[in-house]
C-alpha cells in the first residue's frame, strides 16, 4: 500500500450479504476504504469464525478475500459483475482476535468483460497470511434480471458516488 490517507467507501444499507451486509445479524459487516490504488477492509475475526481452535475457518478467509476483490472491482470499474473463479494460497494459519487488513487491487482489465484482481490478508506487522487471485466478469444491465430493481438502483447510486470519489487519472494497476 502507498501509506496514503484511508478514504472510507460508502456502502448500501439494509442488505443481507454475509460479508458486507448491514442487516445480517450473523454477518461480518465489512467496511471498506481506498488506500491509493487498493481497496481494503480491517477485520478481527472472533471465536465464532474458527475452523480449528484459535484458527480462522478457511471458508471465512475465502469470503474476506472474495469480498475485498469484489469491492475493488466495484470501486474501480463501477459495474455489476460476478466472481468467475478464485485461487487462494494459505501461507500460514490466520489467527482469530487479531486485527487483520484485507487489501485488493486490479491486476488486469485489458480483456473486457474479464477483470483480474488480487488480494492479501496481513496483520498489523505486515506478516502475510493469505493471498488470492480472482477473475470477475462484468455484466451488462440486461443481465441483471435476478437482482431486484431497488437493489440495482442502490448499486447505480453507489457507482455514482465512487465516480465522484475517484481522482482523475488514477489507475488501479500499480503493484500491491
N, C-alpha and C positions, 0 to 999 in steps of 0.2 A: 504494500500500500504506500501511498505517497506521503502519509502523515499530514494531509490537508485537513481542514475542518470538516467534521462529520455533519452532513446535511440530511436531516430526517426526511423520509419519504412519506407522503400521505398514503393512507390505505382505506378501503371502503369499510364501513361499519356494518355489523349485523350478520356477516356471513358465517357459515358453519365449517369452513375449511379447517381441517385438523391442525395444519401448520400455522396459518396466519389469521384465521377467523376470530373475530371479536365476540361472537355469540356461542362459541363452543366451550362449555364448562370444563371439558377434559382436554382441550387442545393446548397447543404450545403458545398461541397468541404472539407469534413472532412479529417484531417490528424491524424496520429496515432503514438504512441510511446510505447515502452516497459518500464515498471517500475517494476523491479523484475519479478514476475510471472503474472503481469497484462498487458493488452493492454489497452491503454487509448487514449482519444481524448479530447481536450479542445475546447469548443464552447461557443458562446454567441449568442443566438437567437435574431432576430430582429422583428420589427413590422409586417413584412410580414409572420411571423410564429405563429401568435396568433390564439387562439380559441376565448376566451373572451378577452376583452381589458386588455392588460399588462400580460396576462397569455398564455403561450405556448400551442399550439394545441396538444391534446393528440396523434394524429397520427404522428406528427413530433417527439414527445418524443419517441413513439414506434419505429420509424425509427432509432433514435440515438442508442437506446438500441440494436436493431437487428443488426445494423451495427458494433457496437463495439464488440458484441459477435461473429459476423461473422469474423471480423479481428482477434479476439482471436483464433478462430478455425483455420483460415488460417495460422496464425503465428505458432501456436504450433503443428498442425497436418500436415501442408504443403500438403494440399489436397483440391480437389474440393468437394463441399458439397451443400446441400440445407437446408433451415430452415424448420423444420418439424412442430414445434409449439412453442409458447411463452406464458408465463403467466406474466402479468405485475401488479404490485401493485403501484398505485399512492398514495404516502404518503402525499404529500402536493402539492399545485399548483406550477408549475415551472414558474418562472418569466422570462420575456424577458429582454434583455440588461443587463444581469448579467453573469459574467464569470462562466461557469459550467465545471465540469470534469466528463466525462463518462468513467467508467472503467469496464473491463470484465476479467473473468478468467474461466478456465476449471474447472468444478466440477467433472466430471466422464467421462472417456473414456474406461472403462473396458468391454463394450459390443459392439464392432465394428459391424456394421458401425455407431452405435449411439454414439454421443458425447453430453454431457450436459454441459451447461455453465451458468454463472450468470453475471449480470451487474447491476451497480448502477449509479445514477446521483447525484452528490453533488455540493454544492457551495464551494467557497474558504475558508469558515469557517468550512467545513466538514458537514454541515447540509444535511441530506438525503432527497431527493425529490421523487425519484422513484427507485424501484428495479425490476428486471426481472429475470426469469429463462427461458432458451431456450433449445430446443432439435434440434440437427442438424444431418443430415445423410450424411456420407462421400460417395462420388461417385467414381466409377471406371472409368478409362479413356474411356472405350467403352460406357459409359452412357452420354457422352458429345456431342452427335450429334447436340444438339440445339445451342451450343456455336461455333461461327466462329473459324476456325483453328488459325488465327492470335491471337485471344484472349487467346486461350488455350496455345499457345507458350509464350505469355506475362506472363501468370499466372505461368507457369512452371519455367520461369526465375525468377519470384518473389519468388517462393518457394525456389529456389537455393540460392537466397540472404538471405532469412530468415534462411536457414540452416547454412550459414556462420556466421550469427549474433548470433545464439543460443550458449549459453555456454554449454559445455559438462556436463552432469549430472544434469542440471536444470530441474525441473518438475513443471508443472503449477498447481498442486493440493494443494498448500498451501492456507490458508484461505484468504478471501477478507477482 
